[in-house]
């Protein structure tokens, strides 16, 4: 069994166990209104990347049906893996979130989007979230707990060198609860760019790529903060970025 197959098997077993344990905590409203969970399909390109980068969003914007249908299916994980692979394999990316994810892959690994491991702070989205958002962060304690367990396990298993939290300040509390042991915390630009470490992992939290810069705002365009992140990553890994990169771009 290859490294990819071994890691994916461990990840899938964890997903099944965690989702099964959480099922009794979800009532009919949860099952009816929450989306199916986002589950990572590991790519060979990520495992071979000179710097492993995890790109973490808030929650999905509608994802593969509802949670109730996921639990009702005999084998729900395989279709979700195929949906993830399809999303990460798109040649063109609609929406600024995925465009920024794709840019991160090019900037930091000289590769296509699947050189990045995409995941979310909240494992599902909620169609009735606040405003235009599908914000599910305060939907239920059960969802929050499950989401935190999944993200921590993904980080432990996939061992990223860098995590970019592309979620904005409103999710800082979720980050802090999920990763309470942080060091080297530095607010580079208040409310726009935060740098810290989780163990040896270099972490950044910036505004969501779709953040709107309002008239007379003191903030710079969001692209400026991501360019700063890319520059800081390169500075922290000079042994990688001081020579031309060669990356295995075989897709999963």
Secondary structure, 3 states (H helix, E strand, C coil): CCHHHHHHHHHHHHHHHHHHHHHCCCCHHHHHHEECCCCCCCCHHHHHCCCCEEEEECCCCCCCCEHHHHHHCCCHHHHHHHHHHHHHCCCCCCCHHHHHHHHHHHHHHCCCHHHEEEEECCCCCECCCCCCCCCCCCCCHHHHHHHHHHHHHHHHHHCCCEEEEECCHHHHHHHHHHCCCCEEEEEEECCCEEEEEECCEEEEEECCCCCCCCCCCCCCCHHHHHHHHHHHHHHHCHHHHCCCCCCCCCCC
